[in-house]
Amino acid sequence: MKIAATKIADLWRRLCKSRLGNVTIIFAFALPVVLIAAGGAVDYAQALTVRGQLRDATDAAAVGCIATNSAAYNAAAASTQNGSISQGVTAATNMFNADMAHMQNQGTYTNVVVTPVVTKTNQNITATITATAVYHTFLLSFIGINTISLTATSSAANATPGYMDFYLLLDVSGSMGLPSTDSEQTRLAAVNPDNLSQYPLGCTLACHFDPITTTTTRNGVTTSTTSYTWGYALSRNGGNLACAMGTQAQGVVCPTPVANCPTAGTSACIQLRLDAVGYAVNQLLVTANTTATLTNQYRVGLYPFIRYMNANYAPLTSNTNASSTTAGTINYAAANLATQLDTGTNAALGSGGTHFENALPSMSAAIPDLTGGGHTGAVGTGASSTNTLPWVFFVTDGSQDSQYYTSSTNSWAGSNSATYLSPATLCSNIKSRGIRIAVLYIPYQPIQNPNASFANNEDGYANSNIANIPAPLQACATPGFYFTANTPADISTALTTMFKQAITADRLTL
């Protein structure tokens, strides 16, 4: 017995002195900690999986409960009141529960609670879905941690169709009477007798509507007139000078001059920039009519300007589906926009130059306050037909010119050196009212055959100013709403894109 005890004591002393023994003892003490840590990692990973399932369900419920044409969406569209949308709450709850019913790991969690909050503010709908659950641990329970609380939250936003007014501020100054493409410029220059002594290759700018007294022979046709020049008349009949003069040559049947020219390169007409813009505006009107889902949802008005803005040319209307050949309709006004080019005799537009300093303040003054009692305060939000959200679609080649013409005295004043707008003084005040501005810049095409000696080098100033134009126009626009378009087809596409982007409803914010 004594010998056995001695041996045991000796073995213990040897074990304590052995490094291997030390490791064994340390491992023995550490093993429970290692097992708990490993078990905790497993439990925690499983809890994260369950939380991810909760998040998937809240995501789907947030998006689905306010999706376009859902019960909540339709209820919000039909209501003029702000506040909770009960249909959205019900739909979100049902969607969440349906998703959770198909989730895995159902035995590992309990006490699932979903709290949907679905509200309408003006035309905007928001959904915030919060879900909580309790995950039941396995290995962590051995150290007293029996549950882990889980929370997932998802948010989404959508917007019901808004009521919007589109004010198209349209530059109809002389430079917008340039032919729409280089090839169209060449066509006009080849037949235009205006200022032929100074423009032997043919005039394309500053020669459309300036009164002249001249006798010129070109292409066998002699012109002698004191009137407005031939550029516009030539553009209406495909460039036939004799027909434009009304002196029909023998054996030539003159066509009836067209009122508008929607297509470049046709024999019937030479397309001007404003022809291209007018055609594009009509395409926008078609889009507005086919897109509207509510009565009087979208109203459109045309506001041409030169020295002044004409607020009465084609005021706001929701009737955008009339024939472009029916006088008195906005569609007709759009198709014939080129008729508003500077003639020097239109008192509503004035004459000479391009006057952004008058047009933009006049545009703001034409847009009423939300209260309807003034034209300087905050505007509507689009929540109803009496609370409309205004947009200004500003269409221009961006070349500002402060000169002006007085027909009664046949005199000019101001500088004809082209410059550009000041967004800080002309656009900021409009946007501060809540009015949004979309800009369509139709790049100023370099004038062919410039003459430095004519009109204080007007052509040269216009050409050298082109590089300065885009930046201030972009600064004028509401972020994301600056567009450029070079060709007639691009102008049409850009205007329609501007409109569609303005009315885009879905804005999900998961």
C-alpha positions as CSV (number, residue, x, y, z in Angstrom):
1,M,0.0,0.0,0.0
2,K,2.8,2.3,1.0
3,I,4.7,1.4,-2.1
4,A,1.7,2.1,-4.4
5,A,1.2,5.5,-2.8
6,T,4.9,6.3,-3.3
7,K,4.6,5.4,-7.0
8,I,1.6,7.6,-7.5
9,A,3.3,10.5,-5.8
10,D,6.4,9.9,-8.0
11,L,4.3,9.8,-11.2
12,W,2.6,13.1,-10.1
13,R,5.9,14.8,-9.6
14,R,7.1,13.6,-13.0
15,L,3.9,14.8,-14.7
16,C,4.2,18.2,-13.1
17,K,7.9,18.5,-14.2
18,S,7.0,17.4,-17.8
19,R,6.3,20.0,-20.5
20,L,3.9,17.6,-22.1
21,G,2.0,17.4,-18.9
22,N,1.7,21.1,-18.8
23,V,0.2,21.2,-22.2
24,T,-2.3,18.5,-21.3
25,I,-3.4,20.3,-18.2
26,I,-3.8,23.6,-20.1
27,F,-5.7,21.9,-22.8
28,A,-8.0,20.3,-20.2
29,F,-8.8,23.6,-18.7
30,A,-9.2,25.3,-22.1
31,L,-11.4,22.7,-23.7
32,P,-14.7,24.0,-22.4
33,V,-13.9,27.5,-23.5
34,V,-13.0,26.3,-27.0
35,L,-16.2,24.2,-27.2
36,I,-18.3,27.2,-26.1
37,A,-16.6,29.5,-28.6
38,A,-17.1,27.1,-31.4
39,G,-20.7,26.5,-30.4
40,G,-21.2,30.2,-30.1
41,A,-19.9,30.7,-33.7
42,V,-22.3,28.1,-34.9
43,D,-25.3,29.6,-33.1
44,Y,-24.3,33.1,-34.3
45,A,-24.0,32.0,-37.9
46,Q,-27.4,30.3,-37.7
47,A,-28.9,33.5,-36.1
48,L,-27.5,35.5,-39.0
49,T,-29.1,33.1,-41.5
50,V,-32.5,33.6,-39.8
51,R,-32.0,37.4,-39.7
52,G,-31.3,37.2,-43.5
53,Q,-34.5,35.4,-44.0
54,L,-36.3,38.1,-42.0
55,R,-34.7,40.7,-44.2
56,D,-35.6,38.9,-47.4
57,A,-39.2,38.8,-46.3
58,T,-39.3,42.5,-45.2
59,D,-37.7,43.5,-48.6
60,A,-40.3,41.7,-50.6
61,A,-43.1,43.1,-48.4
62,A,-41.8,46.7,-48.6
63,V,-41.6,46.6,-52.4
64,G,-44.6,44.5,-53.1
65,C,-47.1,46.3,-50.9
66,I,-46.8,49.6,-52.8
67,A,-46.0,48.3,-56.2
68,T,-47.6,50.1,-59.1
69,N,-51.2,49.0,-59.5
70,S,-51.3,47.3,-56.1
71,A,-54.2,47.9,-53.8
72,A,-52.3,50.4,-51.7
73,Y,-51.0,52.2,-54.8
74,N,-54.5,52.5,-56.3
75,A,-55.9,53.6,-53.0
76,A,-53.3,56.3,-52.7
77,A,-53.8,57.5,-56.2
78,A,-57.6,57.8,-55.6
79,S,-57.1,59.7,-52.3
80,T,-56.5,63.4,-51.9
81,Q,-55.5,63.0,-48.3
82,N,-52.1,62.3,-46.7
83,G,-51.6,59.6,-44.0
84,S,-51.6,55.9,-43.4
85,I,-52.7,53.5,-46.2
86,S,-54.5,50.6,-44.5
87,Q,-54.4,48.5,-47.7
88,G,-50.6,48.7,-47.7
89,V,-50.4,47.6,-44.1
90,T,-52.6,44.6,-44.8
91,A,-50.8,43.6,-48.0
92,A,-47.4,43.9,-46.3
93,T,-48.4,41.7,-43.4
94,N,-49.8,39.1,-45.7
95,M,-46.7,39.1,-48.0
96,F,-44.3,38.9,-45.0
97,N,-46.2,36.0,-43.4
98,A,-46.4,34.1,-46.7
99,D,-42.7,34.4,-47.2
100,M,-41.8,33.3,-43.7
101,A,-44.1,30.3,-44.0
102,H,-41.7,28.9,-46.6
103,M,-38.5,29.8,-44.8
104,Q,-36.1,27.1,-43.6
105,N,-34.9,26.8,-39.9
106,Q,-38.5,27.4,-38.7
107,G,-37.9,25.4,-35.5
108,T,-35.0,27.6,-34.4
109,Y,-37.0,30.9,-33.9
110,T,-40.2,32.1,-32.4
111,N,-42.1,35.3,-31.5
112,V,-42.1,36.7,-35.0
113,V,-43.7,40.1,-35.1
114,V,-44.0,42.3,-38.3
115,T,-44.8,46.0,-38.1
116,P,-45.6,47.6,-41.4
117,V,-45.9,51.4,-41.7
118,V,-47.3,52.5,-45.1
119,T,-48.1,56.2,-45.7
120,K,-48.9,58.7,-48.4
121,T,-47.4,62.2,-48.5
122,N,-48.7,64.1,-51.5
123,Q,-48.2,61.7,-54.4
124,N,-45.3,59.8,-52.7
125,I,-45.9,56.5,-51.0
126,T,-43.4,55.0,-48.5
127,A,-43.4,51.6,-46.8
128,T,-41.2,50.7,-43.8
129,I,-41.4,47.1,-42.7
130,T,-39.8,46.1,-39.4
131,A,-39.8,42.4,-38.3
132,T,-38.5,41.0,-35.0
133,A,-37.9,37.3,-33.9
134,V,-36.3,35.3,-31.2
135,Y,-33.6,32.8,-32.1
136,H,-33.2,29.8,-29.7
137,T,-29.6,28.8,-29.2
138,F,-28.2,25.3,-28.9
139,L,-24.6,25.2,-27.6
140,L,-24.7,28.7,-26.1
141,S,-27.5,27.6,-23.9
142,F,-24.9,25.6,-21.8
143,I,-23.5,28.9,-20.6
144,G,-26.9,30.5,-20.0
145,I,-27.4,32.2,-23.3
146,N,-30.7,30.7,-24.4
147,T,-31.9,33.3,-27.0
148,I,-30.7,36.0,-29.4
149,S,-33.1,38.8,-30.4
150,L,-33.2,39.6,-34.2
151,T,-34.5,42.7,-36.1
152,A,-34.7,43.4,-39.8
153,T,-36.0,46.6,-41.4
154,S,-36.6,47.4,-45.1
155,S,-37.9,50.6,-46.8
156,A,-39.3,51.3,-50.2
157,A,-40.8,54.3,-52.0
158,N,-43.1,54.7,-54.9
159,A,-45.1,57.6,-56.3
160,T,-48.7,57.7,-57.6
161,P,-49.2,59.4,-60.9
162,G,-48.6,63.1,-60.3
163,Y,-50.5,66.0,-61.7
164,M,-47.9,68.0,-63.7
165,D,-47.9,71.2,-65.8
166,F,-45.3,71.4,-68.5
167,Y,-44.4,74.9,-69.6
168,L,-42.3,74.7,-72.8
169,L,-40.2,77.8,-73.0
170,L,-39.2,77.9,-76.7
171,D,-36.5,80.0,-78.3
172,V,-37.9,81.3,-81.6
173,S,-35.2,83.9,-82.1
174,G,-33.5,84.4,-85.5
175,S,-30.8,81.8,-84.8
176,M,-33.5,79.1,-84.4
177,G,-34.4,79.9,-88.0
178,L,-31.1,78.4,-89.2
179,P,-31.6,75.3,-91.2
180,S,-31.7,72.2,-89.0
181,T,-28.6,70.5,-90.4
182,D,-25.4,71.3,-92.3
183,S,-26.9,69.8,-95.4
184,E,-30.0,72.0,-95.1
185,Q,-27.8,75.0,-94.6
186,T,-26.1,74.2,-97.8
187,R,-29.4,73.9,-99.6
188,L,-30.6,77.3,-98.5
189,A,-27.3,79.0,-99.1
190,A,-27.3,77.7,-102.7
191,V,-30.5,79.6,-103.6
192,N,-30.7,82.5,-101.1
193,P,-30.2,85.9,-102.8
194,D,-30.1,87.8,-99.5
195,N,-27.1,90.0,-98.9
196,L,-25.4,88.3,-101.9
197,S,-22.8,91.0,-102.2
198,Q,-21.5,90.3,-98.7
199,Y,-22.3,86.5,-98.8
200,P,-21.4,85.4,-102.3
201,L,-21.6,81.7,-101.2
202,G,-25.1,82.3,-99.8
203,C,-26.5,83.6,-96.5
204,T,-27.8,81.4,-93.7
205,L,-28.0,83.7,-90.6
206,A,-28.9,87.4,-90.1
207,C,-30.6,87.3,-93.4
208,H,-33.9,85.7,-92.8
209,F,-36.2,88.5,-91.6
210,D,-34.1,91.6,-91.8
211,P,-35.8,94.2,-94.0
212,I,-33.8,95.0,-97.2
213,T,-34.1,96.9,-100.4
214,T,-32.1,95.1,-103.0
215,T,-32.0,94.0,-106.6
216,T,-30.2,90.7,-107.1
217,T,-30.0,88.2,-109.9
218,R,-29.2,84.6,-108.9
219,N,-29.9,81.4,-110.8
220,G,-31.5,83.5,-113.5
221,V,-34.0,85.1,-111.2
222,T,-34.0,88.8,-110.4
223,T,-35.3,90.0,-107.0
224,S,-36.1,93.5,-106.2
225,T,-37.8,94.2,-103.0
226,T,-38.0,96.2,-99.8
227,S,-39.4,93.7,-97.4
228,Y,-38.3,90.8,-95.2
229,T,-35.7,88.6,-96.8
230,W,-36.2,85.4,-98.6
231,G,-34.8,82.8,-96.3
232,Y,-38.1,81.8,-94.7
233,A,-40.1,81.9,-97.9
234,L,-37.5,79.7,-99.6
235,S,-37.6,77.2,-96.8
236,R,-41.3,76.8,-97.3
237,N,-41.1,75.7,-100.9
238,G,-38.0,73.6,-101.1
239,G,-35.8,76.5,-102.3
240,N,-37.5,77.6,-105.5
241,L,-36.7,81.3,-105.6
242,A,-39.1,82.1,-108.4
243,C,-42.0,80.4,-106.6
244,A,-41.0,82.1,-103.4
245,M,-41.2,85.5,-105.2
246,G,-44.6,84.6,-106.7
247,T,-43.1,85.1,-110.2
248,Q,-43.9,81.7,-111.5
249,A,-41.5,80.8,-114.5
250,Q,-43.1,79.6,-117.7
251,G,-43.7,75.9,-117.6
252,V,-43.1,75.7,-113.8
253,V,-45.9,74.7,-111.5
254,C,-45.3,76.2,-108.1
255,P,-46.4,74.0,-105.2
256,T,-48.4,75.5,-102.4
257,P,-45.9,76.7,-99.7
258,V,-46.0,74.3,-96.7
259,A,-46.8,75.7,-93.3
260,N,-44.3,73.4,-91.6
261,C,-41.4,71.1,-92.4
262,P,-41.3,68.1,-90.1
263,T,-38.6,66.2,-92.1
264,A,-35.2,67.3,-93.4
265,G,-34.0,66.8,-97.0
266,T,-37.4,66.8,-98.7
267,S,-38.2,68.6,-101.9
268,A,-41.2,70.3,-100.4
269,C,-39.2,72.4,-97.9
270,I,-35.9,73.2,-96.2
271,Q,-36.2,72.2,-92.6
272,L,-35.4,74.9,-90.1
273,R,-34.5,74.3,-86.4
274,L,-37.9,75.4,-85.3
275,D,-39.5,73.0,-87.7
276,A,-37.6,70.2,-86.0
277,V,-38.5,71.5,-82.6
278,G,-42.2,71.9,-83.5
279,Y,-42.3,68.3,-84.8
280,A,-40.6,67.1,-81.6
281,V,-43.1,69.0,-79.4
282,N,-45.9,67.2,-81.2
283,Q,-44.3,63.9,-80.4
284,L,-44.2,64.9,-76.8
285,L,-47.9,65.8,-76.9
286,V,-48.7,62.4,-78.2
287,T,-46.7,60.8,-75.4
288,A,-48.4,63.0,-72.8
289,N,-51.8,61.9,-74.1
290,T,-51.0,58.2,-74.2
291,T,-49.2,58.2,-70.8
292,A,-51.8,59.9,-68.7
293,T,-53.7,57.6,-66.4
294,L,-55.8,60.3,-64.7
295,T,-58.1,62.9,-66.0
296,N,-56.3,66.2,-66.7
297,Q,-53.1,64.7,-65.3
298,Y,-50.7,66.4,-67.7
299,R,-51.1,69.9,-69.1
300,V,-48.8,71.4,-71.6
301,G,-48.4,75.0,-72.8
302,L,-46.1,76.6,-75.4
303,Y,-44.4,79.8,-74.6
304,P,-42.2,81.2,-77.5
305,F,-39.8,84.1,-76.9
306,I,-37.6,86.5,-78.7
307,R,-37.3,89.8,-77.0
308,Y,-40.4,89.0,-75.0
309,M,-42.2,85.8,-74.0
310,N,-45.6,85.3,-75.6
311,A,-47.8,83.8,-72.8
312,N,-50.8,83.5,-75.1
313,Y,-49.5,81.6,-78.0
314,A,-50.7,78.2,-76.7
315,P,-51.5,78.3,-73.0
316,L,-51.7,75.2,-70.7
317,T,-54.1,72.6,-71.8
318,S,-54.8,68.9,-71.1
319,N,-56.2,68.5,-74.6
320,T,-53.0,67.3,-76.3
321,N,-54.6,64.8,-78.7
322,A,-56.0,67.2,-81.4
323,S,-55.0,67.2,-85.0
324,S,-51.9,69.2,-85.9
325,T,-53.8,70.6,-88.9
326,T,-56.7,71.9,-86.8
327,A,-56.2,75.6,-86.1
328,G,-56.6,76.7,-82.5
329,T,-55.2,73.5,-81.0
330,I,-51.9,73.1,-79.2
331,N,-50.9,70.5,-81.7
332,Y,-51.4,73.0,-84.6
333,A,-49.4,75.6,-82.7
334,A,-46.5,73.1,-82.2
335,A,-46.5,72.1,-85.9
336,N,-46.4,75.7,-87.0
337,L,-43.9,76.9,-84.5
338,A,-41.6,78.2,-87.3
339,T,-44.2,80.8,-88.1
340,Q,-43.2,82.6,-84.9
341,L,-39.7,83.3,-86.1
342,D,-38.6,86.9,-85.9
343,T,-40.4,89.0,-88.5
344,G,-40.0,92.3,-86.7
345,T,-43.7,92.8,-86.6
346,N,-44.9,90.5,-83.8
347,A,-45.6,92.8,-80.9
348,A,-46.0,89.9,-78.5
349,L,-42.5,88.6,-79.2
350,G,-40.6,91.7,-80.1
351,S,-37.7,91.5,-82.4
352,G,-34.0,91.1,-82.5
353,G,-31.6,89.2,-80.3
354,T,-32.3,86.4,-77.9
355,H,-33.4,87.8,-74.5
356,F,-33.1,85.2,-71.7
357,E,-33.1,88.1,-69.3
358,N,-36.7,88.7,-70.1
359,A,-37.9,85.2,-71.0
360,L,-37.0,83.3,-67.8
361,P,-38.5,85.9,-65.4
362,S,-41.6,86.1,-67.5
363,M,-41.8,82.3,-67.4
364,S,-41.7,82.3,-63.7
365,A,-44.3,85.0,-63.5
366,A,-46.7,82.9,-65.6
367,I,-46.6,80.0,-63.1
368,P,-49.0,80.6,-60.2
369,D,-48.3,79.9,-56.5
370,L,-49.9,76.9,-54.9
371,T,-52.5,79.2,-53.3
372,G,-53.3,80.7,-56.7
373,G,-53.0,84.2,-55.2
374,G,-49.6,85.1,-56.7
375,H,-46.7,84.2,-58.9
376,T,-43.7,84.4,-56.7
377,G,-44.2,81.8,-54.0
378,A,-44.0,78.1,-53.6
379,V,-45.8,76.0,-56.2
380,G,-47.7,72.7,-56.0
381,T,-46.4,69.2,-55.4
382,G,-48.5,67.2,-57.9
383,A,-50.8,65.7,-55.3
384,S,-54.0,66.7,-57.2
385,S,-55.4,68.5,-60.2
386,T,-55.5,71.7,-58.1
387,N,-52.0,71.1,-56.6
388,T,-49.9,70.6,-59.8
389,L,-46.2,70.3,-60.0
390,P,-44.8,72.7,-62.6
391,W,-41.9,71.9,-65.0
392,V,-40.2,74.3,-67.3
393,F,-38.9,72.7,-70.5
394,F,-36.4,75.2,-71.8
395,V,-35.5,74.6,-75.4
396,T,-32.8,76.8,-76.9
397,D,-29.6,76.9,-78.8
398,G,-28.3,78.9,-75.8
399,S,-26.9,81.9,-77.7
400,Q,-28.0,85.1,-75.9
401,D,-28.0,88.4,-77.8
402,S,-29.1,91.7,-76.2
403,Q,-29.8,93.6,-79.5
404,Y,-33.4,94.5,-80.4
405,Y,-35.2,96.0,-83.4
406,T,-37.9,98.6,-83.4
407,S,-40.0,98.3,-86.6
408,S,-41.7,101.7,-86.3
409,T,-38.3,103.5,-86.6
410,N,-36.5,100.7,-88.5
411,S,-33.7,101.0,-86.0
412,W,-31.5,98.6,-84.0
413,A,-30.2,99.0,-80.4
414,G,-28.0,97.0,-78.1
415,S,-25.1,94.7,-78.8
416,N,-25.3,91.9,-81.4
417,S,-22.3,90.1,-79.9
418,A,-23.5,86.7,-78.8
419,T,-23.0,85.6,-75.2
420,Y,-24.7,83.2,-72.8
421,L,-27.2,83.1,-69.9
422,S,-26.4,83.7,-66.2
423,P,-28.0,80.7,-64.3
424,A,-27.4,82.3,-60.9
425,T,-29.6,85.3,-61.8
426,L,-32.1,83.7,-64.2
427,C,-32.6,80.1,-63.0
428,S,-32.0,80.0,-59.3
429,N,-35.1,82.1,-58.4
430,I,-37.3,79.8,-60.5
431,K,-36.0,76.6,-58.9
432,S,-36.2,78.1,-55.4
433,R,-40.0,78.2,-55.8
434,G,-40.1,74.4,-56.3
435,I,-40.3,74.7,-60.1
436,R,-38.1,72.2,-61.9
437,I,-36.2,73.0,-65.1
438,A,-35.3,70.6,-67.8
439,V,-33.0,72.1,-70.5
440,L,-32.8,70.9,-74.1
441,Y,-29.7,72.4,-75.7
442,I,-29.8,72.3,-79.5
443,P,-26.1,73.0,-80.2
444,Y,-25.5,76.1,-82.1
445,Q,-24.2,75.0,-85.5
446,P,-21.2,77.1,-86.8
447,I,-22.5,79.5,-89.4
448,Q,-21.4,78.6,-92.9
449,N,-19.7,81.4,-95.0
450,P,-19.2,83.9,-92.1
451,N,-18.5,87.5,-93.1
452,A,-16.4,89.4,-90.5
453,S,-17.2,92.7,-92.1
454,F,-21.0,92.3,-91.8
455,A,-22.9,93.6,-88.8
456,N,-19.9,94.1,-86.5
457,N,-18.7,90.5,-87.1
458,E,-22.0,89.1,-85.8
459,D,-21.2,85.7,-87.4
460,G,-17.8,85.6,-85.8
461,Y,-19.1,86.4,-82.3
462,A,-21.8,83.7,-82.7
463,N,-19.3,81.0,-83.8
464,S,-16.7,81.8,-81.1
465,N,-19.4,81.8,-78.4
466,I,-20.4,78.2,-79.0
467,A,-17.9,76.7,-76.6
468,N,-19.2,78.9,-73.8
469,I,-22.9,77.9,-74.0
470,P,-23.2,74.3,-72.5
471,A,-21.9,74.9,-69.0
472,P,-24.4,77.7,-67.9
473,L,-27.3,75.8,-69.5
474,Q,-26.4,72.7,-67.5
475,A,-26.1,74.8,-64.3
476,C,-29.6,76.2,-65.1
477,A,-31.2,72.7,-65.2
478,T,-32.4,70.7,-62.3
479,P,-29.8,68.0,-61.7
480,G,-30.2,65.1,-64.1
481,F,-32.3,67.2,-66.6
482,Y,-29.8,68.6,-69.0
483,F,-30.1,67.2,-72.5
484,T,-28.5,67.9,-75.8
485,A,-29.7,67.0,-79.3
486,N,-28.0,67.7,-82.6
487,T,-30.2,66.2,-85.3
488,P,-33.9,66.6,-85.8
489,A,-34.4,62.9,-84.8
490,D,-32.4,63.5,-81.6
491,I,-34.4,66.6,-80.7
492,S,-37.6,64.5,-80.8
493,T,-36.1,61.7,-78.8
494,A,-34.6,64.1,-76.2
495,L,-37.9,65.9,-75.6
496,T,-39.8,62.7,-75.2
497,T,-37.1,61.4,-72.9
498,M,-37.3,64.6,-70.8
499,F,-41.0,64.1,-70.4
500,K,-40.8,60.4,-69.5
501,Q,-38.0,61.0,-67.0
502,A,-40.0,63.8,-65.4
503,I,-43.0,61.6,-64.8
504,T,-41.1,58.5,-63.8
505,A,-42.8,57.2,-60.7
506,D,-40.8,54.3,-59.2
507,R,-38.2,55.3,-56.7
508,L,-37.4,52.2,-54.6
509,T,-35.0,52.9,-51.6
510,L,-34.2,49.5,-50.2
